[in-house]
Amino acid sequence: MSKLNKTESDKVPPNTVEQEGTSSLDTAADDIKLAVDLIYLFESNKIDAQVALSAIEIVKADLMSKLDKVE
């Protein structure tokens, strides 16, 4: 069958994830979900990569400090 004779359903394989109503992100670990959210936040706000990395280091230091206080 030539490409010209294919129907739209033949051209694009069905997305089984969408058909089931669940994405892999729905079942991902919380840290993965948070990472995806942060990446989206940085990209959608056009945050420079160096600025984002610097901010992450600040957040990491703050969280490490809080963990030290708990222990």
The first five atom37 places (N, CA, C, CB, O) and aatype in JSON, in Angstrom:
{
  "aatype": [12, 15, 11, 10, 2, 11, 16, 6, 15, 3, 11, 19, 14, 14, 2, 16, 19, 6, 5, 6, 7, 16, 15, 15, 10, 3, 16, 0, 0, 3, 3, 9, 11, 10, 0, 19, 3, 10, 9, 18, 10, 13, 6, 15, 2, 11, 9, 3, 0, 5, 19, 0, 10, 15, 0, 9, 6, 9, 19, 11, 0, 3, 10, 12, 15, 11, 10, 3, 11, 19, 6],
  "atom_mask": [
    [1, 1, 1, 1, 1],
    [1, 1, 1, 1, 1],
    [1, 1, 1, 1, 1],
    [1, 1, 1, 1, 1],
    [1, 1, 1, 1, 1],
    [1, 1, 1, 1, 1],
    [1, 1, 1, 1, 1],
    [1, 1, 1, 1, 1],
    [1, 1, 1, 1, 1],
    [1, 1, 1, 1, 1],
    [1, 1, 1, 1, 1],
    [1, 1, 1, 1, 1],
    [1, 1, 1, 1, 1],
    [1, 1, 1, 1, 1],
    [1, 1, 1, 1, 1],
    [1, 1, 1, 1, 1],
    [1, 1, 1, 1, 1],
    [1, 1, 1, 1, 1],
    [1, 1, 1, 1, 1],
    [1, 1, 1, 1, 1],
    [1, 1, 1, 0, 1],
    [1, 1, 1, 1, 1],
    [1, 1, 1, 1, 1],
    [1, 1, 1, 1, 1],
    [1, 1, 1, 1, 1],
    [1, 1, 1, 1, 1],
    [1, 1, 1, 1, 1],
    [1, 1, 1, 1, 1],
    [1, 1, 1, 1, 1],
    [1, 1, 1, 1, 1],
    [1, 1, 1, 1, 1],
    [1, 1, 1, 1, 1],
    [1, 1, 1, 1, 1],
    [1, 1, 1, 1, 1],
    [1, 1, 1, 1, 1],
    [1, 1, 1, 1, 1],
    [1, 1, 1, 1, 1],
    [1, 1, 1, 1, 1],
    [1, 1, 1, 1, 1],
    [1, 1, 1, 1, 1],
    [1, 1, 1, 1, 1],
    [1, 1, 1, 1, 1],
    [1, 1, 1, 1, 1],
    [1, 1, 1, 1, 1],
    [1, 1, 1, 1, 1],
    [1, 1, 1, 1, 1],
    [1, 1, 1, 1, 1],
    [1, 1, 1, 1, 1],
    [1, 1, 1, 1, 1],
    [1, 1, 1, 1, 1],
    [1, 1, 1, 1, 1],
    [1, 1, 1, 1, 1],
    [1, 1, 1, 1, 1],
    [1, 1, 1, 1, 1],
    [1, 1, 1, 1, 1],
    [1, 1, 1, 1, 1],
    [1, 1, 1, 1, 1],
    [1, 1, 1, 1, 1],
    [1, 1, 1, 1, 1],
    [1, 1, 1, 1, 1],
    [1, 1, 1, 1, 1],
    [1, 1, 1, 1, 1],
    [1, 1, 1, 1, 1],
    [1, 1, 1, 1, 1],
    [1, 1, 1, 1, 1],
    [1, 1, 1, 1, 1],
    [1, 1, 1, 1, 1],
    [1, 1, 1, 1, 1],
    [1, 1, 1, 1, 1],
    [1, 1, 1, 1, 1],
    [1, 1, 1, 1, 1]
  ],
  "atom_positions": [
    [[0.85, -1.17, 0.0], [0.0, 0.0, 0.0], [0.9, 1.23, 0.0], [-0.97, 0.0, 1.23], [1.82, 1.31, 0.81]],
    [[0.66, 2.17, -0.85], [1.47, 3.38, -0.9], [1.05, 4.34, 0.2], [1.36, 4.07, -2.26], [-0.03, 4.21, 0.78]],
    [[1.91, 5.29, 0.48], [1.62, 6.28, 1.52], [0.38, 7.1, 1.17], [2.82, 7.21, 1.73], [-0.33, 7.56, 2.07]],
    [[0.13, 7.28, -0.1], [-1.02, 8.07, -0.51], [-2.34, 7.37, -0.22], [-0.93, 8.38, -1.99], [-3.37, 8.03, -0.07]],
    [[-2.33, 6.06, -0.14], [-3.56, 5.32, 0.08], [-3.86, 5.06, 1.55], [-3.49, 4.02, -0.65], [-4.92, 4.54, 1.89]],
    [[-2.94, 5.41, 2.43], [-3.15, 5.14, 3.84], [-4.17, 6.12, 4.43], [-1.83, 5.22, 4.61], [-4.21, 7.29, 4.07]],
    [[-4.97, 5.6, 5.32], [-5.91, 6.46, 6.03], [-5.16, 7.15, 7.17], [-7.13, 5.66, 6.56], [-4.04, 6.75, 7.5]],
    [[-5.76, 8.14, 7.77], [-5.13, 8.83, 8.89], [-4.82, 7.87, 10.03], [-6.03, 9.96, 9.38], [-3.77, 7.99, 10.66]],
    [[-5.7, 6.93, 10.3], [-5.46, 5.98, 11.39], [-4.29, 5.06, 11.09], [-6.71, 5.15, 11.65], [-3.65, 4.57, 12.01]],
    [[-4.0, 4.83, 9.82], [-2.85, 4.01, 9.45], [-1.55, 4.78, 9.61], [-2.99, 3.52, 8.01], [-0.51, 4.19, 9.9]],
    [[-1.59, 6.08, 9.41], [-0.39, 6.9, 9.47], [0.1, 7.1, 10.9], [-0.65, 8.25, 8.84], [1.31, 7.06, 11.15]],
    [[-0.8, 7.29, 11.82], [-0.42, 7.59, 13.2], [-0.83, 6.43, 14.09], [-1.06, 8.91, 13.69], [-2.02, 6.13, 14.2]],
    [[0.14, 5.77, 14.72], [-0.24, 4.66, 15.6], [-1.04, 5.18, 16.79], [1.01, 3.9, 16.08], [-0.79, 6.28, 17.28]],
    [[-1.99, 4.39, 17.25], [-2.79, 4.85, 18.39], [-1.94, 5.0, 19.63], [-3.94, 3.88, 18.66], [-1.0, 4.23, 19.85]],
    [[-2.27, 6.0, 20.44], [-1.55, 6.22, 21.69], [-2.28, 5.46, 22.78], [-1.44, 7.75, 22.03], [-3.34, 5.9, 23.25]],
    [[-1.73, 4.35, 23.18], [-2.41, 3.5, 24.16], [-2.5, 4.18, 25.51], [-1.69, 2.17, 24.29], [-3.43, 3.9, 26.27]],
    [[-1.57, 5.06, 25.83], [-1.61, 5.75, 27.12], [-2.84, 6.64, 27.18], [-0.33, 6.58, 27.34], [-3.58, 6.62, 28.16]],
    [[-3.07, 7.43, 26.12], [-4.24, 8.31, 26.11], [-5.54, 7.52, 26.09], [-4.18, 9.24, 24.92], [-6.53, 7.93, 26.7]],
    [[-5.54, 6.39, 25.39], [-6.75, 5.6, 25.32], [-7.13, 5.03, 26.68], [-6.58, 4.48, 24.32], [-8.32, 4.89, 26.98]],
    [[-6.15, 4.71, 27.49], [-6.42, 4.16, 28.81], [-6.75, 5.25, 29.82], [-5.24, 3.35, 29.3], [-7.24, 4.96, 30.91]],
    [[-6.49, 6.53, 29.46], [-6.79, 7.63, 30.35], [-5.75, 7.87, 31.42], [0.0, 0.0, 0.0], [-5.99, 8.63, 32.36]],
    [[-4.6, 7.23, 31.31], [-3.54, 7.38, 32.31], [-2.23, 7.64, 31.59], [-3.44, 6.12, 33.21], [-1.91, 6.96, 30.61]],
    [[-1.49, 8.61, 32.07], [-0.16, 8.83, 31.52], [0.87, 8.25, 32.48], [0.11, 10.34, 31.26], [0.57, 7.99, 33.64]],
    [[2.07, 8.06, 31.99], [3.11, 7.52, 32.86], [3.43, 8.5, 33.97], [4.37, 7.2, 32.05], [3.92, 8.09, 35.03]],
    [[3.18, 9.77, 33.76], [3.42, 10.76, 34.8], [2.44, 10.58, 35.97], [3.31, 12.17, 34.23], [2.79, 10.86, 37.12]],
    [[1.24, 10.13, 35.68], [0.27, 9.91, 36.75], [0.75, 8.86, 37.75], [-1.07, 9.47, 36.16], [0.4, 8.92, 38.93]],
    [[1.53, 7.93, 37.29], [1.99, 6.86, 38.16], [3.45, 7.02, 38.57], [1.79, 5.52, 37.48], [4.02, 6.15, 39.23]],
    [[4.06, 8.14, 38.17], [5.47, 8.38, 38.48], [5.65, 8.71, 39.96], [6.03, 9.52, 37.61], [4.7, 9.1, 40.64]],
    [[6.86, 8.55, 40.42], [7.21, 8.91, 41.8], [7.06, 10.41, 41.99], [8.65, 8.45, 42.15], [7.15, 11.18, 41.04]],
    [[6.83, 10.82, 43.24], [6.62, 12.23, 43.53], [7.78, 13.12, 43.11], [6.36, 12.41, 45.01], [7.57, 14.24, 42.64]],
    [[9.02, 12.63, 43.27], [10.15, 13.46, 42.88], [10.21, 13.68, 41.37], [11.45, 12.82, 43.35], [10.63, 14.74, 40.91]],
    [[9.78, 12.68, 40.6], [9.72, 12.84, 39.15], [8.65, 13.86, 38.77], [9.42, 11.48, 38.46], [8.88, 14.72, 37.92]],
    [[7.49, 13.77, 39.41], [6.41, 14.73, 39.14], [6.86, 16.15, 39.46], [5.16, 14.38, 39.95], [6.59, 17.07, 38.69]],
    [[7.55, 16.32, 40.59], [8.03, 17.64, 40.96], [9.07, 18.15, 39.97], [8.63, 17.62, 42.37], [9.04, 19.32, 39.59]],
    [[9.97, 17.28, 39.54], [10.99, 17.68, 38.56], [10.33, 18.13, 37.26], [11.95, 16.52, 38.29], [10.75, 19.13, 36.68]],
    [[9.33, 17.41, 36.8], [8.62, 17.79, 35.58], [7.94, 19.14, 35.76], [7.59, 16.7, 35.19], [7.98, 19.98, 34.87]],
    [[7.32, 19.35, 36.92], [6.68, 20.63, 37.2], [7.69, 21.78, 37.2], [5.96, 20.58, 38.55], [7.42, 22.85, 36.67]],
    [[8.85, 21.54, 37.79], [9.88, 22.59, 37.83], [10.4, 22.9, 36.43], [11.03, 22.16, 38.74], [10.58, 24.06, 36.07]],
    [[10.64, 21.87, 35.65], [11.1, 22.07, 34.27], [10.06, 22.88, 33.5], [11.36, 20.72, 33.57], [10.41, 23.81, 32.77]],
    [[8.8, 22.53, 33.66], [7.73, 23.27, 32.99], [7.72, 24.73, 33.45], [6.35, 22.62, 33.27], [7.59, 25.64, 32.63]],
    [[7.87, 24.96, 34.76], [7.88, 26.31, 35.3], [9.03, 27.12, 34.69], [8.01, 26.27, 36.84], [8.83, 28.25, 34.26]],
    [[10.22, 26.54, 34.66], [11.36, 27.25, 34.1], [11.17, 27.55, 32.62], [12.64, 26.44, 34.3], [11.42, 28.67, 32.16]],
    [[10.72, 26.55, 31.87], [10.57, 26.73, 30.43], [9.43, 27.68, 30.08], [10.33, 25.39, 29.77], [9.58, 28.52, 29.19]],
    [[8.31, 27.56, 30.76], [7.17, 28.41, 30.43], [7.39, 29.87, 30.81], [5.92, 27.89, 31.12], [6.77, 30.77, 30.25]],
    [[8.3, 30.1, 31.77], [8.63, 31.46, 32.17], [9.95, 31.94, 31.56], [8.71, 31.56, 33.68], [10.46, 33.0, 31.91]],
    [[10.48, 31.13, 30.64], [11.72, 31.46, 29.92], [12.84, 31.84, 30.87], [11.47, 32.59, 28.93], [13.53, 32.84, 30.67]],
    [[13.01, 31.04, 31.92], [14.07, 31.24, 32.89], [15.38, 30.74, 32.3], [13.74, 30.53, 34.23], [15.45, 29.6, 31.83]],
    [[16.41, 31.56, 32.33], [17.73, 31.18, 31.85], [18.23, 29.96, 32.63], [18.73, 32.36, 31.99], [18.01, 29.86, 33.83]],
    [[18.88, 29.04, 31.93], [19.33, 27.8, 32.55], [20.28, 28.06, 33.72], [20.02, 26.92, 31.51], [20.19, 27.39, 34.75]],
    [[21.19, 29.02, 33.6], [22.1, 29.33, 34.69], [21.37, 29.89, 35.9], [23.16, 30.31, 34.22], [21.72, 29.58, 37.04]],
    [[20.36, 30.71, 35.67], [19.56, 31.26, 36.76], [18.8, 30.13, 37.45], [18.57, 32.34, 36.23], [18.74, 30.08, 38.68]],
    [[18.23, 29.23, 36.66], [17.49, 28.1, 37.23], [18.41, 27.22, 38.08], [16.85, 27.26, 36.12], [18.04, 26.82, 39.19]],
    [[19.6, 26.92, 37.57], [20.54, 26.1, 38.32], [20.98, 26.79, 39.61], [21.76, 25.78, 37.47], [21.12, 26.13, 40.65]],
    [[21.2, 28.08, 39.56], [21.57, 28.82, 40.76], [20.45, 28.77, 41.79], [21.9, 30.27, 40.41], [20.69, 28.57, 42.98]],
    [[19.22, 28.95, 41.32], [18.07, 28.89, 42.23], [17.93, 27.5, 42.84], [16.78, 29.27, 41.48], [17.61, 27.36, 44.02]],
    [[18.17, 26.48, 42.04], [18.08, 25.1, 42.55], [19.13, 24.87, 43.63], [18.26, 24.09, 41.4], [18.86, 24.2, 44.63]],
    [[20.33, 25.4, 43.45], [21.38, 25.26, 44.47], [20.97, 25.95, 45.77], [22.71, 25.85, 43.95], [21.23, 25.43, 46.85]],
    [[20.33, 27.12, 45.66], [19.85, 27.82, 46.85], [18.78, 27.0, 47.56], [19.31, 29.21, 46.47], [18.81, 26.85, 48.78]],
    [[17.85, 26.48, 46.79], [16.79, 25.65, 47.37], [17.38, 24.4, 48.0], [15.76, 25.27, 46.29], [16.97, 24.0, 49.09]],
    [[18.35, 23.78, 47.32], [18.98, 22.58, 47.86], [19.65, 22.87, 49.2], [20.01, 22.02, 46.87], [19.5, 22.11, 50.15]],
    [[20.38, 23.98, 49.28], [21.05, 24.34, 50.53], [20.03, 24.57, 51.64], [21.92, 25.61, 50.33], [20.24, 24.16, 52.78]],
    [[18.93, 25.23, 51.31], [17.88, 25.48, 52.3], [17.27, 24.18, 52.81], [16.79, 26.38, 51.71], [17.08, 23.99, 54.01]],
    [[16.97, 23.28, 51.89], [16.37, 22.0, 52.27], [17.35, 21.14, 53.07], [15.91, 21.24, 51.04], [16.95, 20.47, 54.02]],
    [[18.62, 21.15, 52.69], [19.63, 20.39, 53.44], [19.74, 20.93, 54.87], [21.01, 20.45, 52.74], [19.88, 20.17, 55.82]],
    [[19.68, 22.24, 55.0], [19.73, 22.86, 56.32], [18.54, 22.43, 57.18], [19.77, 24.39, 56.19], [18.68, 22.15, 58.37]],
    [[17.38, 22.39, 56.55], [16.18, 21.96, 57.27], [16.26, 20.49, 57.68], [14.93, 22.2, 56.41], [15.82, 20.11, 58.76]],
    [[16.84, 19.66, 56.81], [17.01, 18.25, 57.14], [17.97, 18.07, 58.3], [17.51, 17.47, 55.92], [17.75, 17.21, 59.16]],
    [[19.03, 18.87, 58.34], [20.0, 18.79, 59.44], [19.35, 19.14, 60.77], [21.19, 19.72, 59.17], [19.69, 18.55, 61.8]],
    [[18.42, 20.08, 60.76], [17.74, 20.48, 61.99], [16.8, 19.4, 62.51], [16.96, 21.77, 61.76], [16.59, 19.27, 63.71]],
    [[16.24, 18.62, 61.6], [15.31, 17.56, 61.97], [16.06, 16.39, 62.6], [14.5, 17.08, 60.74], [15.58, 15.76, 63.54]],
    [[17.23, 16.1, 62.06], [18.01, 14.95, 62.54], [18.65, 15.29, 63.81], [19.05, 14.51, 61.53], [19.36, 14.46, 64.38]]
  ]
}
